[in-house]
Amino acid sequence: MKKNTVLYTSLFALGSMLIGCSTSQDEKNIDYTQYVNPFIGAADNGHTFPGACRPFGMIQTSPVTGAVGWRYCSEYVYEDSIIWGFTQTHLNGTGCMDLGDVLVMPVTGKRQRQWNEYRSGFSKETEKATPGYYSVTLDEPDVTAELTATTHTALHRYTFHKADSASLLIDLQHGPAWRDEQYHSQVSFCETNWENDSTLTGHVINKVWVNQVYYFAMKFNRPVIASSELPMAATEKGKRIIATFDMKPEDQLLMKVALSTTGVEGAKANLTAELNGWDFEGVRQTAKNEWNSYLSRIDVEGTTDEKTNFYTSFYHALIQPNEISDIDGKYRNAKDEIVQATGDKFYSTFSTWDTYRAAHPFYTLMVPERVDGFVNSLVDQCETIGYLPIWGLWGGETFTMIANHSVPIIAEAYAKGFRGFDAERAFNAIKQTQTVSHPLKSNWENYTKYGYFPTDLTEAESVSSTLESVYDDYAAADMAKRMGKEEEAAYFAKRADYYKNLFDPSTKFMRPKKADGTWKSPFNPSQVGHSESIGGDYTEGNAWQYTWHVQHDVPGLIALFGGEEAFLQKLDSVFTVKLETTQADVTGLIGQYAHGNEPSHHVAYLYTLAGRSERTQELIRQIFDTQYLPKPNGLCGNDDCGQMSAWYMFSAMGFYPVNPVSGEYVFGAPQFPKFTLHLADGKTFTILAEGLSEEHKYIDSITLNGKPYTKNYITHEDILKGGILVYKMK
């Protein structure tokens, strides 16, 4: 399927406008944002945040209820009763700490306090959140705080119900951190300038997870009558400023703050372009309209709880990747250079280890106008640092997780016909990434010499690194073949078979192997590995979970087991053998299956590929009923930049991209009675589940456009043609 990308994107933009404004808003008068609950996932370890943002925006302005320790990766835990303030950037559903830039907190009463004495209690009854808007009433200062956002700017509105010494704390030392000492030492440079009595600009450099350089421009709708700075601890360089205003009870203070990676002038330009006035309600409504324009691309029928789960998943999936380039397309790259983005938009926040599995396939289907920009950004970063992003953040590299799943993201886009990027540049980036060793995450010499990463020559995660790299090799081979690069295709296709070298036929597990070809022992398949904490040969998982990580060659994996019967017998054990672990990332357990972490996400669908589709259908219902609930603790693990959410959306529709690069979606079982996908060219793809009920969860037959359909998958291309897919349930 090849298409003119410019025409494709233009048609999508027009179609989206017509769908969002005419069909969805006027004719159906549906407010899709009513079904989004930003508090879902904000308790336990979901690590989502409830604040205001735009789709793929740079800004995520949100409350802070804590900042130290893994519990506070998003700076917010629903059960907390104290708010520290409001920061302008956040990570969504990750297991690492960073961002949390520019904390502000309204203050009344005593202005000069200890740095941690500006916090306030609040009543949960006053807390509200919807896409593009957040509000809460702070008890101690008696202030109602409201937040909204554009792509590059945050807009705050504070209503001071009492106005005794009405002030604002601006804390530039703040940022989420693993430990207290890091919280007080992560800023290495901070410079601010009062340009006039209502404008503050600044430049901050910090390091928690990634080297971060940001500039800000902050403006107020009334003059600052006095300002002061709090004392700093010996390890601190971030300023804490108290800005005071002349206000009366019920007066409103509006503050807007824009960020940039390039400089203060970039921040000012972003502010002027996107938020030149003070129309809070107008910005809030525009944000709501933009979210509706995306959410309206899929119409679903179901209960209110089901719609809430679905549209909240949709919302979470669109928070990132984040557009961190300025409105003119300039950004600061990983070499600390100011450059122009290819295509004039540079995206970061690429949690590729998670999102290549379902989030990026979802973007290719429902948000295609962004896909070329994602690919161009990945390639741009590769040409800066020498390899594709592993876990890209703020234009830099965190080196988090294993392998390099930017490779399948690019290969999938190419396979699905996206041509808004230079394919030769993109493939060269893939080839360099997969063949030139670089610090920390690749040793291709060992990999190609032995046909795996030997456990005695690899610091940690040898099995997982092999299996994940094998999938990247398959993706590289697929793209090379499509481009007519026969030599490269053959080279990477050979490496894509390396998974066979770690399969032990005696135990029927993928297990660590030494350089001399012997198995590492003793061997406990239930032992969870985690490089950052306990080491081991697996990544946030064990042999039970990783043995199935052969997404590209399930028939080959079945053959290793000796056929379907033995394969299915072992697969059955995954869901019955109990796993006991305290590892925080291995959650959502059904036996050894861990839905809270990504290596398990395709495993239930393997039954379909091995001829027992009813078991897949049974498990999908079980996962839906137990791992996704419409409440703050309703996610069984980190949302991981939308991957958990994307799994839910695909699985609700009755199929899932086991092998994303193939363009095939393997059938599971639909969970809602009807979906209508509004596609880029104005076509629609309707999915019906006839007779679906609590008892009737199995598929009896499938028709596509009225004709019997017997394949165990549907292709991306067939969906884009439009039509009607009907599941008859039993």
C-alpha positions as CSV (number, residue, x, y, z in Angstrom):
1,M,0.0,0.0,0.0
2,K,1.7,3.2,-1.2
3,K,0.2,6.6,-1.0
4,N,1.0,10.2,-1.5
5,T,1.7,11.3,2.0
6,V,1.0,14.9,1.4
7,L,-2.3,14.2,-0.1
8,Y,-3.0,11.6,2.7
9,T,-2.3,14.0,5.5
10,S,-4.2,16.8,3.9
11,L,-7.3,14.6,3.4
12,F,-7.0,13.5,7.0
13,A,-6.8,17.0,8.3
14,L,-9.9,18.0,6.2
15,G,-11.7,14.8,7.2
16,S,-10.9,15.3,10.9
17,M,-12.2,18.8,10.7
18,L,-15.4,17.7,9.2
19,I,-15.8,14.8,11.5
20,G,-15.0,16.8,14.6
21,C,-17.0,19.9,13.8
22,S,-19.8,18.8,11.5
23,T,-20.6,15.2,12.1
24,S,-19.5,14.8,15.7
25,Q,-20.3,18.2,17.2
26,D,-23.3,19.5,15.2
27,E,-25.1,16.4,14.0
28,K,-24.4,14.1,16.9
29,N,-23.7,16.8,19.4
30,I,-21.3,14.5,21.3
31,D,-18.8,15.8,23.8
32,Y,-16.3,12.9,23.8
33,T,-14.3,14.5,26.6
34,Q,-17.1,13.7,29.0
35,Y,-15.9,10.1,28.9
36,V,-12.3,10.9,29.7
37,N,-11.3,10.6,33.3
38,P,-7.7,11.9,33.7
39,F,-7.6,10.5,37.3
40,I,-7.6,6.9,35.9
41,G,-4.2,5.5,36.6
42,A,-3.2,8.2,39.1
43,A,-3.2,5.8,42.0
44,D,-1.0,2.9,42.8
45,N,1.6,2.5,40.1
46,G,-0.3,3.8,37.0
47,H,1.8,7.0,37.2
48,T,-0.5,9.1,35.2
49,F,-1.2,12.8,35.9
50,P,-4.6,14.7,35.9
51,G,-3.5,18.1,34.6
52,A,-4.0,20.0,31.4
53,C,-2.3,19.4,28.1
54,R,-2.9,19.3,24.3
55,P,-2.4,16.2,22.0
56,F,1.3,15.6,21.6
57,G,2.0,19.0,23.3
58,M,5.2,20.1,25.0
59,I,3.3,21.3,28.1
60,Q,1.5,19.1,30.7
61,T,0.6,21.5,33.5
62,S,-0.5,19.5,36.6
63,P,-0.6,19.4,40.4
64,V,2.3,18.1,42.4
65,T,1.5,15.9,45.5
66,G,5.0,14.5,45.9
67,A,8.3,14.4,44.1
68,V,10.7,12.0,45.8
69,G,10.8,8.3,45.0
70,W,9.4,5.9,42.4
71,R,5.8,6.5,43.6
72,Y,6.0,10.1,42.2
73,C,7.2,9.5,38.6
74,S,4.2,11.7,37.5
75,E,4.4,13.9,40.7
76,Y,0.9,13.0,41.6
77,V,-0.8,10.3,43.6
78,Y,-4.5,10.4,43.9
79,E,-4.7,9.4,47.5
80,D,-2.5,12.3,48.7
81,S,-4.1,15.2,50.6
82,I,-1.4,17.8,50.1
83,I,-0.5,19.8,47.0
84,W,3.0,21.2,46.7
85,G,2.2,23.4,43.7
86,F,1.8,23.1,39.9
87,T,4.5,22.2,37.4
88,Q,4.4,22.6,33.7
89,T,5.8,19.3,32.3
90,H,5.1,15.7,33.2
91,L,5.8,12.2,32.1
92,N,2.7,10.0,31.5
93,G,2.7,6.6,33.1
94,T,6.4,6.0,33.1
95,G,8.6,4.2,35.7
96,C,11.3,6.9,35.8
97,M,11.7,10.4,37.1
98,D,12.1,13.6,35.2
99,L,10.6,16.9,34.0
100,G,8.4,18.6,36.6
101,D,9.6,22.0,35.4
102,V,8.8,25.4,37.0
103,L,6.8,24.8,40.1
104,V,4.4,27.6,41.1
105,M,2.2,27.8,44.1
106,P,-0.3,30.6,45.1
107,V,0.4,31.9,48.7
108,T,-1.4,34.1,51.2
109,G,-0.2,35.2,54.6
110,K,3.4,35.0,55.6
111,R,5.6,35.3,52.6
112,Q,9.0,34.2,53.9
113,R,8.9,30.6,55.0
114,Q,11.0,27.5,54.8
115,W,11.0,26.1,51.2
116,N,8.6,23.2,52.1
117,E,6.1,25.3,54.1
118,Y,4.1,26.6,51.1
119,R,2.1,23.4,50.6
120,S,-1.6,23.2,51.2
121,G,-4.3,20.7,51.9
122,F,-7.3,20.4,49.6
123,S,-10.6,18.7,49.4
124,K,-11.0,16.0,46.8
125,E,-14.5,17.3,46.2
126,T,-13.1,20.5,44.8
127,E,-10.7,18.7,42.4
128,K,-11.9,18.5,38.7
129,A,-10.1,17.3,35.6
130,T,-11.1,17.0,31.9
131,P,-9.0,17.1,28.8
132,G,-7.3,20.5,28.7
133,Y,-8.5,21.6,32.1
134,Y,-7.8,21.1,35.8
135,S,-9.0,22.9,38.9
136,V,-8.8,22.6,42.7
137,T,-9.3,24.8,45.7
138,L,-6.3,25.0,48.0
139,D,-7.3,25.2,51.7
140,E,-4.4,27.1,53.3
141,P,-4.2,30.1,50.9
142,D,-8.0,29.8,50.1
143,V,-7.3,30.0,46.4
144,T,-9.1,28.2,43.5
145,A,-6.4,27.1,41.0
146,E,-7.3,26.4,37.4
147,L,-5.0,25.2,34.6
148,T,-5.3,25.0,30.9
149,A,-2.7,24.8,28.1
150,T,-1.7,25.2,24.5
151,T,1.0,23.2,22.8
152,H,3.9,25.2,24.2
153,T,2.3,27.3,27.0
154,A,0.5,26.8,30.2
155,L,-2.2,29.3,31.4
156,H,-3.0,29.4,35.1
157,R,-5.9,31.3,36.8
158,Y,-5.8,31.8,40.5
159,T,-8.9,33.2,42.3
160,F,-7.8,34.6,45.7
161,H,-10.8,34.3,48.0
162,K,-8.7,36.1,50.6
163,A,-5.9,38.4,49.5
164,D,-3.7,38.8,52.5
165,S,-0.2,39.3,51.0
166,A,-1.3,37.5,47.8
167,S,1.9,36.0,46.3
168,L,3.2,33.3,44.1
169,L,6.1,30.9,44.9
170,I,8.1,30.2,41.7
171,D,10.4,27.2,42.6
172,L,13.1,26.5,40.0
173,Q,14.9,23.9,42.2
174,H,12.0,21.6,42.1
175,G,11.9,18.4,40.0
176,P,10.9,14.8,40.7
177,A,13.9,12.8,42.0
178,W,14.7,9.3,43.3
179,R,16.2,10.5,46.6
180,D,16.1,13.6,48.9
181,E,19.7,14.5,48.1
182,Q,19.0,14.4,44.4
183,Y,16.0,16.7,44.8
184,H,18.3,19.3,46.3
185,S,21.2,18.9,43.8
186,Q,19.7,18.1,40.4
187,V,19.9,21.8,39.1
188,S,23.4,22.8,37.9
189,F,22.5,26.3,36.5
190,C,19.7,28.8,37.0
191,E,19.4,32.3,35.8
192,T,16.4,34.6,35.9
193,N,15.6,38.1,34.8
194,W,12.7,40.4,35.6
195,E,12.2,42.1,32.2
196,N,9.5,44.3,33.6
197,D,7.0,44.3,36.5
198,S,4.9,41.5,34.9
199,T,7.5,39.4,33.0
200,L,10.0,36.9,34.3
201,T,12.3,34.9,32.0
202,G,14.8,32.3,32.9
203,H,17.2,29.5,31.9
204,V,17.7,26.3,33.9
205,I,19.9,23.2,33.4
206,N,19.2,20.1,35.4
207,K,19.8,16.3,35.4
208,V,17.7,13.6,36.9
209,W,17.2,11.1,34.0
210,V,18.3,13.1,31.0
211,N,20.4,16.3,30.6
212,Q,17.7,18.9,30.4
213,V,18.1,22.5,29.2
214,Y,15.0,24.7,29.2
215,Y,14.2,28.4,29.0
216,F,10.9,30.0,30.1
217,A,9.0,33.2,29.7
218,M,6.4,33.9,32.4
219,K,3.9,36.7,32.2
220,F,1.2,38.0,34.7
221,N,-2.0,39.9,34.0
222,R,-1.1,42.4,36.8
223,P,2.2,43.9,38.0
224,V,4.4,42.4,40.6
225,I,4.7,44.9,43.5
226,A,7.6,43.1,45.3
227,S,9.8,40.1,44.8
228,S,12.3,38.2,46.9
229,E,14.3,35.0,46.9
230,L,14.4,32.3,49.5
231,P,17.7,31.1,50.9
232,M,19.3,28.2,49.1
233,A,20.9,25.1,50.6
234,A,24.6,24.4,49.9
235,T,23.8,21.9,47.1
236,E,21.0,24.0,45.5
237,K,21.3,26.3,42.5
238,G,17.7,26.6,41.5
239,K,16.1,29.9,42.7
240,R,12.9,30.1,44.7
241,I,11.2,33.4,44.1
242,I,8.3,35.0,45.9
243,A,6.3,37.4,43.7
244,T,3.7,39.5,45.4
245,F,0.7,41.2,43.9
246,D,-1.8,43.9,45.0
247,M,-5.1,42.0,45.1
248,K,-8.5,42.2,46.8
249,P,-10.7,39.2,47.8
250,E,-12.1,37.4,44.7
251,D,-9.5,39.0,42.4
252,Q,-8.0,36.7,39.8
253,L,-4.3,36.4,39.0
254,L,-3.6,34.9,35.6
255,M,-0.1,33.6,34.7
256,K,1.1,32.2,31.4
257,V,4.4,30.4,31.0
258,A,6.0,29.1,27.8
259,L,8.9,26.8,27.5
260,S,11.6,26.4,24.9
261,T,14.8,24.3,24.5
262,T,16.5,27.0,22.3
263,G,16.4,30.2,24.4
264,V,14.3,32.9,26.0
265,E,13.5,34.4,22.7
266,G,12.1,31.0,21.6
267,A,10.0,30.8,24.7
268,K,8.7,34.4,24.0
269,A,7.9,33.5,20.4
270,N,6.0,30.4,21.5
271,L,4.1,32.5,24.1
272,T,3.2,35.3,21.6
273,A,2.1,32.9,18.9
274,E,-0.1,30.6,21.0
275,L,-1.2,32.8,23.9
276,N,-1.1,36.4,23.2
277,G,-4.1,37.4,25.3
278,W,-5.7,36.4,28.6
279,D,-8.8,34.6,27.5
280,F,-8.7,31.6,29.9
281,E,-12.2,30.3,28.9
282,G,-11.3,30.7,25.3
283,V,-8.1,28.7,25.6
284,R,-9.9,26.1,27.7
285,Q,-12.6,25.7,25.1
286,T,-10.1,25.5,22.3
287,A,-8.3,22.7,24.2
288,K,-11.5,20.9,24.6
289,N,-12.3,21.2,20.9
290,E,-8.9,19.9,19.9
291,W,-9.3,16.9,22.1
292,N,-12.8,16.3,20.7
293,S,-11.4,16.5,17.2
294,Y,-9.2,13.5,18.0
295,L,-11.5,11.5,20.2
296,S,-14.3,11.7,17.6
297,R,-12.2,9.7,15.2
298,I,-13.6,6.6,16.9
299,D,-17.3,6.2,17.9
300,V,-18.1,3.4,20.3
301,E,-21.2,1.9,21.7
302,G,-21.1,0.5,25.2
303,T,-21.8,1.2,28.8
304,T,-20.7,4.5,30.4
305,D,-17.9,2.6,32.2
306,E,-16.7,1.1,29.0
307,K,-16.8,4.4,27.2
308,T,-14.8,5.9,30.1
309,N,-12.2,3.2,29.9
310,F,-11.9,3.5,26.1
311,Y,-11.8,7.3,25.6
312,T,-9.5,7.7,28.6
313,S,-7.2,5.2,26.9
314,F,-7.5,7.2,23.7
315,Y,-6.6,10.3,25.6
316,H,-3.6,8.8,27.4
317,A,-2.2,7.4,24.1
318,L,-2.2,10.9,22.6
319,I,-0.3,12.7,25.3
320,Q,3.0,11.8,23.8
321,P,5.4,11.8,21.9
322,N,5.8,15.5,22.7
323,E,6.5,18.3,20.2
324,I,9.5,20.0,21.9
325,S,10.6,22.2,18.9
326,D,9.5,25.8,18.9
327,I,6.8,27.1,16.7
328,D,9.5,27.9,14.0
329,G,10.7,24.3,14.1
330,K,14.0,24.9,15.9
331,Y,15.1,22.8,18.9
332,R,18.2,21.9,20.9
333,N,19.6,18.5,19.9
334,A,21.5,16.0,21.9
335,K,24.8,17.7,21.0
336,D,23.6,21.0,22.5
337,E,23.1,22.5,19.1
338,I,20.2,24.7,17.9
339,V,19.0,23.0,14.7
340,Q,15.9,23.0,12.4
341,A,13.7,19.9,12.6
342,T,13.1,17.9,9.5
343,G,9.5,18.7,8.6
344,D,9.5,21.6,11.1
345,K,8.4,19.6,14.1
346,F,10.7,17.6,16.5
347,Y,9.1,15.1,18.8
348,S,10.7,13.5,21.9
349,T,9.4,11.3,24.7
350,F,9.8,8.0,22.8
351,S,9.3,5.1,25.2
352,T,10.1,2.8,22.3
353,W,10.5,-0.4,24.3
354,D,6.8,0.0,25.3
355,T,5.2,1.8,22.5
356,Y,6.4,0.0,19.4
357,R,4.1,-2.9,20.4
358,A,0.6,-1.2,20.1
359,A,0.8,2.6,20.6
360,H,2.7,3.3,17.3
361,P,0.5,0.9,15.4
362,F,-2.5,2.8,16.8
363,Y,-1.0,6.1,15.5
364,T,-0.6,4.6,12.0
365,L,-4.2,3.7,12.0
366,M,-5.9,6.7,13.7
367,V,-3.4,9.5,13.8
368,P,-1.5,9.0,10.5
369,E,-0.8,12.7,10.1
370,R,1.8,12.5,12.9
371,V,3.6,9.4,11.8
372,D,6.0,10.9,9.4
373,G,7.0,13.5,11.9
374,F,7.7,10.8,14.5
375,V,10.0,9.0,12.0
376,N,11.8,12.1,11.0
377,S,12.5,13.0,14.6
378,L,13.9,9.5,15.3
379,V,16.2,9.8,12.3
380,D,17.2,13.3,13.1
381,Q,18.3,12.2,16.6
382,C,20.2,9.2,15.1
383,E,22.2,11.5,12.8
384,T,23.1,13.6,15.9
385,I,24.2,10.8,18.3
386,G,25.0,7.9,15.9
387,Y,22.1,5.6,16.8
388,L,18.3,5.7,16.9
389,P,16.7,6.7,20.2
390,I,16.3,3.9,22.8
391,W,14.2,6.0,25.2
392,G,14.4,9.6,23.9
393,L,13.5,12.5,26.2
394,W,13.8,16.3,25.8
395,G,15.8,15.7,22.6
396,G,18.4,13.5,24.5
397,E,18.9,9.9,25.2
398,T,18.3,8.1,28.6
399,F,19.6,4.7,27.6
400,T,16.7,3.1,29.4
401,M,15.5,-0.4,28.5
402,I,17.1,-2.6,25.9
403,A,17.5,-3.2,22.2
404,N,16.4,-0.3,19.9
405,H,12.7,-0.3,19.1
406,S,12.9,2.8,17.0
407,V,13.8,0.3,14.3
408,P,10.4,-1.4,14.1
409,I,8.6,1.9,14.5
410,I,10.3,3.1,11.3
411,A,10.0,-0.2,9.5
412,E,6.3,-0.4,10.3
413,A,5.7,3.1,9.0
414,Y,7.5,2.2,5.7
415,A,5.6,-1.1,5.4
416,K,2.3,0.7,5.8
417,G,3.0,3.1,3.0
418,F,4.1,6.3,4.8
419,R,6.5,8.2,2.6
420,G,6.8,11.6,4.3
421,F,10.3,10.8,5.3
422,D,13.5,10.0,3.4
423,A,13.5,6.2,3.3
424,E,17.3,6.0,2.5
425,R,18.1,8.2,5.5
426,A,15.8,6.2,7.6
427,F,17.2,2.8,6.6
428,N,20.8,4.1,7.0
429,A,19.8,5.0,10.5
430,I,18.5,1.5,11.1
431,K,21.6,-0.1,9.6
432,Q,24.0,2.0,11.6
433,T,22.0,1.4,14.8
434,Q,22.0,-2.4,14.3
435,T,25.6,-2.8,13.3
436,V,27.8,-0.2,15.0
437,S,28.3,-0.8,18.7
438,H,27.8,2.1,21.1
439,P,28.2,2.5,24.8
440,L,25.9,0.9,27.3
441,K,23.4,-0.8,25.1
442,S,25.0,-2.8,22.2
443,N,27.9,-5.1,21.5
444,W,27.2,-6.3,18.0
445,E,30.5,-8.0,17.8
446,N,29.5,-10.5,20.5
447,Y,26.0,-10.8,19.2
448,T,27.1,-11.7,15.6
449,K,30.0,-13.9,16.8
450,Y,27.9,-16.1,19.0
451,G,24.4,-15.6,17.6
452,Y,23.2,-14.3,21.0
453,F,24.4,-12.2,23.9
454,P,26.4,-14.6,26.1
455,T,25.5,-14.3,29.7
456,D,29.1,-14.4,30.9
457,L,30.1,-11.5,28.5
458,T,27.0,-9.4,29.1
459,E,26.5,-7.4,32.2
460,A,22.8,-8.1,32.5
461,E,19.6,-8.9,30.6
462,S,21.4,-11.2,28.1
463,V,18.3,-13.2,27.1
464,S,15.9,-10.3,26.8
465,S,18.5,-8.2,24.9
466,T,18.9,-11.0,22.5
467,L,15.2,-11.6,21.9
468,E,14.4,-7.9,21.6
469,S,17.3,-7.3,19.2
470,V,16.2,-10.2,17.1
471,Y,12.8,-8.5,16.5
472,D,14.7,-5.3,15.5
473,D,16.7,-7.4,13.0
474,Y,13.5,-8.8,11.6
475,A,12.2,-5.2,11.2
476,A,15.4,-4.1,9.5
477,A,15.2,-7.1,7.1
478,D,11.6,-6.3,6.2
479,M,12.4,-2.7,5.3
480,A,15.5,-3.7,3.4
481,K,13.5,-6.3,1.4
482,R,10.8,-3.7,0.6
483,M,13.4,-1.3,-0.6
484,G,15.1,-3.9,-2.8
485,K,18.2,-4.1,-0.7
486,E,18.8,-7.8,-1.0
487,E,22.2,-8.1,0.7
488,E,21.1,-6.2,3.8
489,A,17.8,-8.1,3.9
490,A,19.6,-11.4,3.9
491,Y,22.0,-10.2,6.6
492,F,19.3,-9.1,9.0
493,A,17.0,-12.0,8.2
494,K,19.8,-14.4,9.3
495,R,20.1,-12.5,12.6
496,A,16.3,-12.6,13.0
497,D,16.7,-16.4,13.6
498,Y,19.1,-15.9,16.5
499,Y,16.2,-16.5,19.0
500,K,16.5,-20.2,18.2
501,N,20.0,-20.2,19.9
502,L,18.6,-19.5,23.3
503,F,15.8,-22.1,23.3
504,D,16.5,-25.0,25.6
505,P,14.5,-28.0,24.3
506,S,14.9,-29.9,27.6
507,T,13.2,-27.2,29.7
508,K,11.4,-25.5,26.8
509,F,12.4,-22.1,28.0
510,M,14.5,-19.3,26.5
511,R,17.4,-19.3,29.0
512,P,20.9,-17.7,29.4
513,K,23.7,-19.3,27.5
514,K,27.5,-18.8,28.0
515,A,30.0,-18.0,25.3
516,D,31.1,-21.7,25.3
517,G,27.6,-22.8,24.4
518,T,26.7,-24.2,27.8
519,W,23.6,-23.2,29.7
520,K,23.9,-21.0,32.7
521,S,22.9,-22.9,35.9
522,P,21.3,-23.1,38.3
523,F,18.2,-22.0,36.3
524,N,15.0,-20.8,37.8
525,P,12.4,-19.8,35.2
526,S,10.4,-17.8,37.7
527,Q,13.3,-15.7,38.8
528,V,12.6,-12.1,37.8
529,G,15.4,-10.0,36.3
530,H,15.7,-6.3,36.5
531,S,19.0,-4.6,35.6
532,E,18.7,-1.5,37.7
533,S,17.9,-3.4,40.9
534,I,18.5,-7.1,41.0
535,G,20.3,-7.8,37.8
536,G,19.7,-11.1,36.0
537,D,19.3,-12.2,32.4
538,Y,15.8,-10.8,31.8
539,T,14.3,-7.3,31.7
540,E,11.5,-6.7,34.1
541,G,10.5,-10.3,33.7
542,N,11.5,-13.9,33.7
543,A,11.8,-16.9,31.4
544,W,8.1,-17.7,31.6
545,Q,7.4,-14.3,30.1
546,Y,10.3,-13.9,27.7
547,T,10.1,-17.4,26.1
548,W,7.2,-16.1,24.0
549,H,9.0,-13.0,22.7
550,V,9.2,-14.1,19.1
551,Q,6.6,-11.8,17.6
552,H,7.9,-12.2,14.0
553,D,8.1,-15.9,13.7
554,V,5.4,-17.7,15.8
555,P,5.5,-20.8,13.5
556,G,9.2,-21.0,14.1
557,L,8.7,-20.8,17.8
558,I,6.0,-23.5,17.7
559,A,8.4,-25.7,15.8
560,L,11.0,-25.4,18.5
561,F,8.4,-26.8,21.0
562,G,7.8,-29.7,18.7
563,G,4.4,-28.7,17.4
564,E,1.2,-27.0,18.4
565,E,0.2,-29.5,21.1
566,A,3.5,-29.0,23.1
567,F,3.4,-25.3,22.4
568,L,-0.1,-24.9,23.8
569,Q,0.6,-27.1,26.8
570,K,3.5,-24.9,27.8
571,L,1.4,-21.8,27.1
572,D,-1.3,-23.0,29.3
573,S,1.2,-23.2,32.2
574,V,2.0,-19.5,31.8
575,F,-1.5,-18.6,33.1
576,T,-1.6,-21.2,35.9
577,V,1.8,-21.4,37.5
578,K,1.8,-18.8,40.3
579,L,4.4,-16.1,40.3
580,E,5.4,-14.4,43.6
581,T,7.6,-11.3,43.2
582,T,8.0,-7.9,44.8
583,Q,9.4,-6.4,41.6
584,A,7.3,-3.2,41.1
585,D,7.3,-3.4,37.3
586,V,5.9,-7.0,37.2
587,T,2.3,-6.5,38.0
588,G,-1.2,-7.4,36.7
589,L,-0.5,-11.1,37.2
590,I,-2.5,-14.0,35.9
591,G,-0.2,-16.9,36.8
592,Q,3.1,-15.9,35.3
593,Y,1.5,-13.6,32.8
594,A,2.1,-10.0,33.8
595,H,-0.2,-7.6,32.0
596,G,1.3,-4.7,33.9
597,N,4.5,-5.0,31.8
598,E,4.9,-5.0,28.1
599,P,6.7,-8.3,27.2
600,S,3.4,-10.1,28.1
601,H,1.1,-8.0,26.0
602,H,1.0,-10.2,22.9
603,V,1.1,-13.5,24.7
604,A,-2.7,-14.2,25.0
605,Y,-3.0,-13.8,21.2
606,L,-0.6,-16.7,20.6
607,Y,-3.4,-19.1,21.2
608,T,-5.1,-17.8,18.1
609,L,-1.9,-18.3,16.1
610,A,-1.6,-21.8,17.4
611,G,-5.2,-22.9,16.5
612,R,-7.0,-22.4,19.8
613,S,-8.6,-19.0,19.4
614,E,-11.3,-19.6,22.0
615,R,-8.6,-19.5,24.7
616,T,-7.4,-16.1,23.5
617,Q,-11.0,-14.9,23.6
618,E,-11.4,-16.1,27.1
619,L,-8.3,-14.5,28.3
620,I,-9.0,-11.1,26.7
621,R,-12.3,-11.0,28.6
622,Q,-10.4,-11.9,31.8
623,I,-7.8,-9.2,31.3
624,F,-10.5,-6.6,30.6
625,D,-12.5,-7.5,33.7
626,T,-9.5,-7.5,36.1
627,Q,-6.8,-5.2,34.8
628,Y,-8.7,-2.1,33.5
629,L,-11.2,-0.4,35.7
630,P,-12.6,3.2,35.5
631,K,-11.1,4.5,38.7
632,P,-7.8,6.0,39.9
633,N,-6.3,2.6,40.7
634,G,-7.8,1.0,37.6
635,L,-4.5,0.3,35.8
636,C,-2.6,-2.7,36.8
637,G,0.8,-1.1,35.9
638,N,2.4,2.0,34.5
639,D,0.5,3.3,31.5
640,D,3.9,3.6,29.8
641,C,3.3,6.5,27.5
642,G,0.1,5.0,26.2
643,Q,1.1,1.4,25.6
644,M,-1.3,0.0,28.2
645,S,-4.0,2.2,26.8
646,A,-3.3,1.1,23.2
647,W,-3.5,-2.5,24.1
648,Y,-7.0,-1.8,25.6
649,M,-8.2,0.0,22.5
650,F,-7.0,-2.6,20.0
651,S,-8.3,-5.5,22.1
652,A,-11.6,-3.9,22.6
653,M,-12.0,-3.8,18.8
654,G,-11.2,-7.5,18.7
655,F,-7.7,-7.6,17.3
656,Y,-4.1,-6.8,18.2
657,P,-0.7,-6.2,16.3
658,V,1.3,-9.2,17.6
659,N,3.9,-8.4,14.9
660,P,3.4,-4.6,14.2
661,V,5.8,-4.5,11.2
662,S,3.7,-7.1,9.4
663,G,0.6,-4.9,9.2
664,E,-1.5,-7.8,10.5
665,Y,-3.8,-7.6,13.5
666,V,-4.5,-11.0,15.1
667,F,-8.0,-11.6,16.2
668,G,-8.9,-11.8,19.8
669,A,-12.5,-11.0,20.8
670,P,-14.4,-7.7,20.7
671,Q,-15.5,-6.3,24.0
672,F,-17.9,-3.6,22.8
673,P,-20.9,-4.0,20.5
674,K,-19.9,-1.4,17.9
675,F,-17.0,0.7,16.7
676,T,-16.9,3.2,13.9
677,L,-13.4,4.2,12.8
678,H,-13.4,7.5,10.9
679,L,-10.4,7.1,8.6
680,A,-8.1,9.6,7.0
681,D,-9.7,9.7,3.5
682,G,-13.2,10.1,4.8
683,K,-13.9,6.3,4.7
684,T,-15.3,4.5,7.7
685,F,-14.5,1.1,9.1
686,T,-17.3,-0.3,11.2
687,I,-16.9,-3.2,13.7
688,L,-20.0,-5.0,14.9
689,A,-20.2,-7.7,17.6
690,E,-23.6,-9.3,17.1
691,G,-24.9,-11.0,20.2
692,L,-22.1,-9.9,22.5
693,S,-22.9,-10.3,26.2
694,E,-21.3,-11.5,29.4
695,E,-22.1,-15.1,28.4
696,H,-21.5,-14.8,24.7
697,K,-17.8,-13.8,24.6
698,Y,-16.6,-16.2,21.9
699,I,-16.6,-15.6,18.2
700,D,-18.7,-18.0,16.2
701,S,-17.9,-16.5,12.7
702,I,-16.6,-13.4,11.0
703,T,-17.7,-11.6,7.9
704,L,-15.9,-8.7,6.1
705,N,-18.2,-6.6,3.9
706,G,-20.8,-9.4,3.9
707,K,-18.4,-12.2,2.9
708,P,-17.2,-15.0,5.2
709,Y,-13.8,-14.3,6.6
710,T,-11.6,-17.2,7.7
711,K,-8.2,-15.7,8.3
712,N,-7.0,-15.4,11.9
713,Y,-6.0,-11.8,11.3
714,I,-7.1,-8.7,9.4
715,T,-4.6,-6.4,7.6
716,H,-4.0,-2.7,8.1
717,E,-4.6,-2.3,4.4
718,D,-8.1,-4.0,4.6
719,I,-9.1,-1.7,7.4
720,L,-8.0,1.4,5.5
721,K,-10.2,0.4,2.6
722,G,-13.2,0.9,4.8
723,G,-16.1,-1.4,5.2
724,I,-17.9,-3.5,7.8
725,L,-16.4,-6.3,10.0
726,V,-19.0,-8.4,11.8
727,Y,-18.3,-10.8,14.6
728,K,-21.1,-13.2,15.3
729,M,-20.7,-14.1,19.0
730,K,-21.7,-17.2,20.8
